[in-house]
Amino acid sequence: MSLAKTYTRAQVGIEAPLVTVEVHLSNGLPAFNIVGLPETSVKESKERVRCALANSHFIFPEQRITVNLAPADLPKQGGRYDLAIAVGILAASGQIQNPDMHAFEFYGELALNGEVREVTALVPALISATDVKHCCYIPKPNEMMARLVSQSYRKSVVSLREVWADLVGQQTLAWDEQSPSDPALGVDTGMDMNEVKGQGAAKRVLEIAATGGHNVLFLGPPGTGKSMLAQRMPTIMPAMELQQALETASVYSIIGKEIDPNNWRQRPFRAPHHTCSAVALVGGSSTPKPGEISLAHNGVLFLDELPEYERKVLDSLREPMETGMVSISRAAQQVDFPARFQLIAALNPSPTGCHTDKRATPEQVLKYLSKVSGPFIDRIDLQIELPRLSTVELQSTCVEEGSEAIRLRVEQARALALQRQGKVNALLSSKEIDQYCQLSSTVLAFLAKATEKLHLSPRSYHRVIKVSRTIADLAGHEEITLAHLKEALSYRAFERLLAQLIR
């Protein structure tokens, strides 16, 4: 027949809308036209497809070829449409006859000799294809990443000739294997919390943060273990749920970054340098790409030397920290990327390293700390100051508690929260706080006095209650007691430091 349809998918953020490739052959002067808002890389597929068909010993129709990529208003980019276009031409010219063509999707960039090369953003496409029970033909190099999508129907191919042989029934390809989804595979990072000497209070804060999904701020002079503690945060966090792991894998597949199937459910840890731009941190460019906050989705974003970041860069995090999503708007399109991360920030309390150092006056220290805006600090639940370690602590041979023991407590307490409310405590709304974090009259009165004395904002007020709820969960208590609230209020070190400097 002179008209054929094949299917593939575009990439818009982590969404994969279906694209119908319509191929029509008509009489007239030989021509090859692609319509449907193709960008340059898609327009150039004409030459790749032509050479691939010829070098794979297929007949290239000497007719007027029109390829329409529908929907026409969706921008198309990249070489991912090559295989679908080539198969469409073969079907339209009668070289492929398969009644089930509507149940297949094709992905892959074609080399001039007919080989199928890997493409990016394949995980979101496979997830969408699995929902509608479509079989996908994917490049062999993408097979390892594709295994992460359980229950997907797919066949890995090396060349265009293999696709043709399978579709016409000449040589059937085997179905690809599935990857195991054992969560126990995702917790081995080669690091352990017992490598950190002392700093019991900071470890306690990380345990609370891992349980409730709270943000953390470490203050302390150089060498007190701020970076070491932050790097070991993923070792005490529960492995990602299957849906969370697929979301994170989808983001990584967009930038073409491979994920190890043996630890793909391990929570990501991102630590961008303080010279990074707002686009690198949040995402952007003319063709929107995910930034560091999206690459840290369901994991940890560590910002060391916090005051060294540009203020506008830090303030660009304020909205994603609240919504768990970042929207990047450009003239051509608007793209949403997930960004539900846990922030761990670290800073020295003075430009000289310690706020008691005589080399810096209180005014200089205040100027240094004012580089971090109040609304940004307001979104951090747990703030703690790390003291210098004594020589006795440094030379101690006592075995510290390991990550596994801490993680077991975290998993148990988090399970309580999920059973009670279906989400971690940090994500509770104001209405849900009233429902699941009820306080007795004594606790409420104490919180009211503390709010007035510490000048807590309404946001900080609610965050203190959420932290109290997490502390109660770790203790196995259904009710939030005064002791839980006092501990939550004690983790406001940055505000206390500012109050001390202003006096």
GUVOZA-849863 format. One record per residue (C-alpha): residue number from 1; residue in one letter; chain; x, y, z. Coordinates in steps of 0.05 Angstrom, whole numbers, plus 5000, padded with zeros to 4 digits. Example, Ala and Ser with C-alpha at 12.3 -4.5 7.8 and 13.67 -1.06 7.14 Angstrom:
<recs>
   resi   resn   chain     c1     c2     c3
      1      A       A   5246   4910   5156
      2      S       A   5273   4979   5143
</recs>
This chain:
<recs>
   resi   resn   chain     c1     c2     c3
      1      M       A   5000   5000   5000
      2      S       A   5023   5072   4990
      3      L       A   5003   5095   5060
      4      A       A   5030   5067   5125
      5      K       A   5031   5085   5198
      6      T       A   5083   5070   5251
      7      Y       A   5088   5094   5322
      8      T       A   5141   5123   5367
      9      R       A   5143   5174   5424
     10      A       A   5171   5244   5434
     11      Q       A   5205   5271   5496
     12      V       A   5174   5329   5534
     13      G       A   5204   5333   5604
     14      I       A   5193   5264   5633
     15      E       A   5130   5255   5592
     16      A       A   5130   5214   5528
     17      P       A   5071   5233   5483
     18      L       A   5054   5185   5426
     19      V       A   5078   5206   5357
     20      T       A   5045   5175   5296
     21      V       A   5092   5170   5236
     22      E       A   5050   5173   5173
     23      V       A   5086   5155   5108
     24      H       A   5054   5168   5040
     25      L       A   5083   5149   4972
     26      S       A   5055   5185   4911
     27      N       A   5072   5194   4838
     28      G       A   5114   5253   4816
     29      L       A   5185   5275   4817
     30      P       A   5225   5237   4870
     31      A       A   5226   5276   4935
     32      F       A   5231   5263   5009
     33      N       A   5195   5312   5056
     34      I       A   5185   5309   5131
     35      V       A   5131   5353   5162
     36      G       A   5103   5359   5232
     37      L       A   5148   5411   5266
     38      P       A   5214   5374   5258
     39      E       A   5278   5407   5282
     40      T       A   5344   5403   5243
     41      S       A   5365   5336   5273
     42      V       A   5299   5306   5250
     43      K       A   5302   5337   5181
     44      E       A   5371   5307   5172
     45      S       A   5342   5237   5183
     46      K       A   5323   5238   5109
     47      E       A   5395   5224   5089
     48      R       A   5407   5174   5145
     49      V       A   5344   5135   5127
     50      R       A   5360   5136   5053
     51      C       A   5431   5109   5062
     52      A       A   5409   5058   5115
     53      L       A   5355   5029   5070
     54      A       A   5403   5025   5011
     55      N       A   5460   4994   5051
     56      S       A   5412   4944   5083
     57      H       A   5393   4920   5012
     58      F       A   5323   4947   5012
     59      I       A   5291   4984   4954
     60      F       A   5286   5059   4966
     61      P       A   5223   5082   4930
     62      E       A   5237   5130   4873
     63      Q       A   5172   5167   4887
     64      R       A   5148   5228   4924
     65      I       A   5155   5209   4998
     66      T       A   5118   5250   5050
     67      V       A   5129   5235   5124
     68      N       A   5082   5268   5174
     69      L       A   5099   5267   5248
     70      A       A   5034   5277   5285
     71      P       A   5013   5314   5326
     72      A       A   5039   5371   5283
     73      D       A   5043   5422   5339
     74      L       A   5091   5380   5382
     75      P       A   5164   5398   5371
     76      K       A   5206   5338   5348
     77      Q       A   5280   5334   5359
     78      G       A   5336   5283   5358
     79      G       A   5349   5220   5318
     80      R       A   5299   5177   5356
     81      Y       A   5249   5178   5297
     82      D       A   5297   5147   5245
     83      L       A   5276   5074   5256
     84      A       A   5202   5090   5256
     85      I       A   5209   5130   5191
     86      A       A   5249   5074   5158
     87      V       A   5199   5020   5178
     88      G       A   5142   5065   5153
     89      I       A   5175   5072   5085
     90      L       A   5185   4996   5081
     91      A       A   5112   4985   5100
     92      A       A   5085   5037   5051
     93      S       A   5126   5008   4994
     94      G       A   5102   4937   5009
     95      Q       A   5169   4910   5034
     96      I       A   5138   4897   5103
     97      Q       A   5069   4868   5112
     98      N       A   5047   4858   5183
     99      P       A   4974   4865   5207
    100      D       A   4996   4882   5278
    101      M       A   5036   4943   5260
    102      H       A   4991   4986   5305
    103      A       A   5016   4948   5366
    104      F       A   5090   4965   5355
    105      E       A   5133   5025   5373
    106      F       A   5201   5039   5343
    107      Y       A   5260   5076   5374
    108      G       A   5330   5086   5348
    109      E       A   5377   5129   5307
    110      L       A   5402   5097   5243
    111      A       A   5474   5093   5222
    112      L       A   5488   5097   5147
    113      N       A   5501   5022   5144
    114      G       A   5433   5006   5176
    115      E       A   5456   4996   5248
    116      V       A   5409   5021   5303
    117      R       A   5442   5069   5351
    118      E       A   5421   5085   5422
    119      V       A   5376   5143   5440
    120      T       A   5362   5183   5503
    121      A       A   5299   5189   5545
    122      L       A   5278   5117   5531
    123      V       A   5253   5101   5601
    124      P       A   5193   5149   5600
    125      A       A   5175   5123   5531
    126      L       A   5177   5050   5554
    127      I       A   5134   5067   5615
    128      S       A   5081   5099   5571
    129      A       A   5085   5042   5520
    130      T       A   5076   4990   5576
    131      D       A   5012   5025   5599
    132      V       A   4981   5013   5530
    133      K       A   5013   4944   5521
    134      H       A   5054   4962   5460
    135      C       A   5116   4922   5439
    136      C       A   5177   4966   5431
    137      Y       A   5236   4956   5385
    138      I       A   5295   4989   5419
    139      P       A   5370   4996   5404
    140      K       A   5414   4941   5435
    141      P       A   5456   4992   5473
    142      N       A   5394   5016   5510
    143      E       A   5375   4946   5534
    144      M       A   5408   4953   5603
    145      M       A   5370   5017   5618
    146      A       A   5306   4989   5589
    147      R       A   5308   4929   5637
    148      L       A   5290   4976   5693
    149      V       A   5219   4982   5666
    150      S       A   5187   4919   5692
    151      Q       A   5131   4886   5652
    152      S       A   5151   4922   5588
    153      Y       A   5146   4887   5521
    154      R       A   5209   4900   5481
    155      K       A   5259   4871   5433
    156      S       A   5330   4897   5427
    157      V       A   5356   4903   5356
    158      V       A   5424   4915   5325
    159      S       A   5404   4933   5254
    160      L       A   5346   4953   5210
    161      R       A   5352   4885   5177
    162      E       A   5336   4850   5243
    163      V       A   5272   4892   5252
    164      W       A   5249   4874   5181
    165      A       A   5264   4799   5192
    166      D       A   5223   4798   5256
    167      L       A   5164   4837   5228
    168      V       A   5157   4793   5166
    169      G       A   5165   4729   5207
    170      Q       A   5230   4708   5175
    171      Q       A   5271   4707   5239
    172      T       A   5235   4720   5304
    173      L       A   5273   4760   5357
    174      A       A   5272   4738   5430
    175      W       A   5238   4781   5482
    176      D       A   5285   4820   5527
    177      E       A   5296   4799   5599
    178      Q       A   5269   4836   5659
    179      S       A   5314   4866   5712
    180      P       A   5305   4844   5784
    181      S       A   5272   4897   5828
    182      D       A   5298   4875   5895
    183      P       A   5302   4938   5939
    184      A       A   5360   4906   5977
    185      L       A   5403   4920   5916
    186      G       A   5400   4994   5928
    187      V       A   5434   5009   5994
    188      D       A   5509   4993   5984
    189      T       A   5549   5057   5972
    190      G       A   5616   5036   6001
    191      M       A   5607   5087   6057
    192      D       A   5583   5078   6128
    193      M       A   5562   5125   6184
    194      N       A   5610   5091   6233
    195      E       A   5668   5124   6195
    196      V       A   5648   5191   6226
    197      K       A   5680   5203   6294
    198      G       A   5635   5234   6347
    199      Q       A   5582   5284   6325
    200      G       A   5525   5245   6357
    201      A       A   5477   5304   6353
    202      A       A   5489   5312   6279
    203      K       A   5478   5238   6267
    204      R       A   5413   5243   6306
    205      V       A   5391   5301   6261
    206      L       A   5406   5260   6198
    207      E       A   5366   5202   6227
    208      I       A   5306   5249   6238
    209      A       A   5315   5278   6168
    210      A       A   5318   5210   6135
    211      T       A   5255   5189   6171
    212      G       A   5212   5250   6158
    213      G       A   5242   5276   6093
    214      H       A   5265   5341   6125
    215      N       A   5318   5391   6101
    216      V       A   5382   5400   6141
    217      L       A   5432   5456   6153
    218      F       A   5500   5442   6184
    219      L       A   5539   5500   6216
    220      G       A   5609   5490   6239
    221      P       A   5682   5507   6231
    222      P       A   5723   5470   6177
    223      G       A   5740   5398   6190
    224      T       A   5682   5380   6236
    225      G       A   5653   5328   6188
    226      K       A   5597   5366   6153
    227      S       A   5613   5337   6084
    228      M       A   5626   5267   6111
    229      L       A   5559   5266   6146
    230      A       A   5522   5291   6084
    231      Q       A   5555   5240   6038
    232      R       A   5531   5184   6084
    233      M       A   5459   5207   6086
    234      P       A   5437   5159   6030
    235      T       A   5465   5100   6070
    236      I       A   5412   5110   6124
    237      M       A   5354   5126   6077
    238      P       A   5306   5070   6056
    239      A       A   5314   5045   5984
    240      M       A   5267   5079   5935
    241      E       A   5200   5048   5919
    242      L       A   5194   5021   5848
    243      Q       A   5154   5081   5824
    244      Q       A   5204   5130   5854
    245      A       A   5262   5093   5823
    246      L       A   5229   5096   5755
    247      E       A   5217   5171   5761
    248      T       A   5291   5182   5778
    249      A       A   5313   5135   5722
    250      S       A   5269   5174   5674
    251      V       A   5305   5239   5691
    252      Y       A   5373   5207   5683
    253      S       A   5353   5176   5616
    254      I       A   5336   5245   5589
    255      I       A   5409   5267   5595
    256      G       A   5434   5199   5571
    257      K       A   5465   5180   5637
    258      E       A   5470   5105   5650
    259      I       A   5443   5074   5714
    260      D       A   5472   5012   5745
    261      P       A   5416   4959   5749
    262      N       A   5450   4929   5811
    263      N       A   5437   4991   5853
    264      W       A   5386   5031   5813
    265      R       A   5341   5037   5874
    266      Q       A   5395   5072   5914
    267      R       A   5376   5144   5927
    268      P       A   5416   5194   5886
    269      F       A   5466   5242   5918
    270      R       A   5484   5306   5880
    271      A       A   5535   5357   5904
    272      P       A   5542   5414   5854
    273      H       A   5601   5462   5862
    274      H       A   5585   5531   5890
    275      T       A   5603   5563   5823
    276      C       A   5545   5530   5787
    277      S       A   5493   5575   5753
    278      A       A   5418   5577   5765
    279      V       A   5407   5540   5699
    280      A       A   5455   5484   5720
    281      L       A   5421   5478   5788
    282      V       A   5348   5485   5768
    283      G       A   5349   5466   5695
    284      G       A   5337   5504   5631
    285      S       A   5372   5524   5566
    286      S       A   5337   5535   5500
    287      T       A   5321   5461   5497
    288      P       A   5300   5450   5570
    289      K       A   5343   5399   5606
    290      P       A   5337   5377   5679
    291      G       A   5383   5410   5730
    292      E       A   5417   5384   5792
    293      I       A   5353   5388   5834
    294      S       A   5318   5342   5785
    295      L       A   5377   5294   5783
    296      A       A   5371   5292   5860
    297      H       A   5297   5274   5855
    298      N       A   5279   5225   5911
    299      G       A   5349   5234   5938
    300      V       A   5396   5284   5969
    301      L       A   5421   5352   5943
    302      F       A   5483   5374   5982
    303      L       A   5503   5447   5979
    304      D       A   5571   5457   6012
    305      E       A   5598   5527   6028
    306      L       A   5527   5555   6024
    307      P       A   5544   5630   6027
    308      E       A   5591   5622   5968
    309      Y       A   5532   5609   5921
    310      E       A   5501   5669   5887
    311      R       A   5440   5692   5924
    312      K       A   5395   5688   5863
    313      V       A   5418   5616   5851
    314      L       A   5398   5596   5922
    315      D       A   5332   5634   5918
    316      S       A   5315   5596   5854
    317      L       A   5308   5534   5899
    318      R       A   5254   5564   5943
    319      E       A   5194   5545   5899
    320      P       A   5218   5474   5881
    321      M       A   5231   5460   5955
    322      E       A   5158   5473   5968
    323      T       A   5125   5442   5907
    324      G       A   5173   5385   5890
    325      M       A   5168   5406   5817
    326      V       A   5204   5457   5773
    327      S       A   5171   5488   5712
    328      I       A   5217   5514   5658
    329      S       A   5183   5561   5609
    330      R       A   5212   5580   5542
    331      A       A   5182   5613   5481
    332      A       A   5174   5547   5445
    333      Q       A   5150   5503   5502
    334      Q       A   5140   5494   5577
    335      V       A   5169   5433   5610
    336      D       A   5159   5406   5681
    337      F       A   5212   5365   5716
    338      P       A   5204   5330   5783
    339      A       A   5248   5357   5839
    340      R       A   5227   5325   5905
    341      F       A   5295   5326   5939
    342      Q       A   5322   5331   6010
    343      L       A   5369   5389   6019
    344      I       A   5431   5385   6062
    345      A       A   5467   5451   6066
    346      A       A   5533   5465   6101
    347      L       A   5568   5530   6118
    348      N       A   5621   5559   6162
    349      P       A   5590   5608   6212
    350      S       A   5641   5661   6193
    351      P       A   5686   5679   6133
    352      T       A   5745   5660   6177
    353      G       A   5715   5592   6195
    354      C       A   5688   5606   6266
    355      H       A   5644   5663   6290
    356      T       A   5686   5670   6354
    357      D       A   5749   5684   6313
    358      K       A   5776   5754   6328
    359      R       A   5795   5763   6255
    360      A       A   5722   5776   6237
    361      T       A   5678   5827   6271
    362      P       A   5604   5812   6285
    363      E       A   5587   5860   6228
    364      Q       A   5631   5820   6179
    365      V       A   5601   5755   6203
    366      L       A   5530   5783   6193
    367      K       A   5548   5807   6124
    368      Y       A   5575   5739   6106
    369      L       A   5513   5702   6132
    370      S       A   5465   5752   6100
    371      K       A   5485   5723   6032
    372      V       A   5434   5669   6050
    373      S       A   5364   5698   6048
    374      G       A   5315   5691   6105
    375      P       A   5260   5658   6063
    376      F       A   5311   5605   6041
    377      I       A   5332   5589   6113
    378      D       A   5258   5588   6132
    379      R       A   5249   5526   6088
    380      I       A   5302   5486   6126
    381      D       A   5271   5445   6183
    382      L       A   5334   5423   6221
    383      Q       A   5392   5469   6236
    384      I       A   5449   5445   6279
    385      E       A   5518   5470   6298
    386      L       A   5575   5420   6296
    387      P       A   5629   5432   6349
    388      R       A   5703   5420   6339
    389      L       A   5723   5349   6358
    390      S       A   5768   5341   6418
    391      T       A   5833   5302   6413
    392      V       A   5801   5247   6456
    393      E       A   5744   5239   6406
    394      L       A   5792   5239   6347
    395      Q       A   5836   5185   6378
    396      S       A   5778   5144   6404
    397      T       A   5777   5071   6382
    398      C       A   5705   5060   6402
    399      V       A   5663   5029   6346
    400      E       A   5610   5079   6324
    401      E       A   5539   5058   6305
    402      G       A   5536   5036   6232
    403      S       A   5489   5058   6177
    404      E       A   5451   4992   6176
    405      A       A   5427   4998   6248
    406      I       A   5405   5070   6237
    407      R       A   5370   5052   6172
    408      L       A   5330   4998   6206
    409      R       A   5303   5049   6256
    410      V       A   5289   5098   6200
    411      E       A   5251   5046   6159
    412      Q       A   5209   5026   6220
    413      A       A   5191   5098   6237
    414      R       A   5177   5117   6165
    415      A       A   5132   5056   6158
    416      L       A   5090   5083   6216
    417      A       A   5082   5150   6181
    418      L       A   5064   5119   6114
    419      Q       A   5013   5074   6147
    420      R       A   4982   5132   6184
    421      Q       A   4980   5185   6130
    422      G       A   5008   5156   6065
    423      K       A   5067   5204   6060
    424      V       A   5128   5226   6099
    425      N       A   5118   5280   6152
    426      A       A   5154   5335   6114
    427      L       A   5100   5333   6060
    428      L       A   5041   5343   6107
    429      S       A   4995   5400   6090
    430      S       A   4966   5448   6142
    431      K       A   4901   5409   6143
    432      E       A   4938   5343   6151
    433      I       A   4980   5373   6208
    434      D       A   4916   5388   6246
    435      Q       A   4893   5316   6234
    436      Y       A   4956   5276   6247
    437      C       A   4997   5322   6293
    438      Q       A   4949   5341   6348
    439      L       A   4981   5374   6408
    440      S       A   4958   5376   6479
    441      S       A   4942   5443   6512
    442      T       A   5008   5442   6551
    443      V       A   5049   5429   6488
    444      L       A   5010   5482   6450
    445      A       A   5022   5534   6504
    446      F       A   5097   5519   6504
    447      L       A   5099   5524   6428
    448      A       A   5063   5591   6429
    449      K       A   5115   5620   6477
    450      A       A   5173   5592   6436
    451      T       A   5143   5620   6372
    452      E       A   5140   5690   6402
    453      K       A   5209   5686   6432
    454      L       A   5244   5657   6370
    455      H       A   5201   5700   6322
    456      L       A   5182   5638   6281
    457      S       A   5145   5649   6216
    458      P       A   5081   5610   6203
    459      R       A   5122   5564   6157
    460      S       A   5174   5551   6211
    461      Y       A   5118   5541   6262
    462      H       A   5089   5484   6220
    463      R       A   5157   5455   6205
    464      V       A   5172   5450   6280
    465      I       A   5109   5410   6289
    466      K       A   5127   5364   6231
    467      V       A   5196   5351   6260
    468      S       A   5163   5337   6328
    469      R       A   5118   5286   6293
    470      T       A   5179   5252   6264
    471      I       A   5215   5250   6331
    472      A       A   5153   5219   6362
    473      D       A   5151   5167   6307
    474      L       A   5224   5148   6321
    475      A       A   5206   5140   6394
    476      G       A   5145   5098   6375
    477      H       A   5095   5147   6407
    478      E       A   5027   5162   6377
    479      E       A   5024   5230   6412
    480      I       A   5073   5288   6408
    481      T       A   5099   5302   6478
    482      L       A   5133   5363   6506
    483      A       A   5201   5328   6502
    484      H       A   5191   5316   6427
    485      L       A   5173   5389   6416
    486      K       A   5232   5415   6456
    487      E       A   5280   5372   6416
    488      A       A   5250   5399   6351
    489      L       A   5258   5470   6375
    490      S       A   5330   5458   6394
    491      Y       A   5347   5448   6320
    492      R       A   5344   5522   6303
    493      A       A   5419   5537   6307
    494      F       A   5423   5588   6250
    495      E       A   5369   5632   6281
    496      R       A   5402   5629   6349
    497      L       A   5469   5648   6318
    498      L       A   5438   5709   6284
    499      A       A   5404   5730   6349
    500      Q       A   5470   5724   6385
    501      L       A   5506   5768   6333
    502      I       A   5452   5821   6333
    503      R       A   5452   5830   6408
</recs>
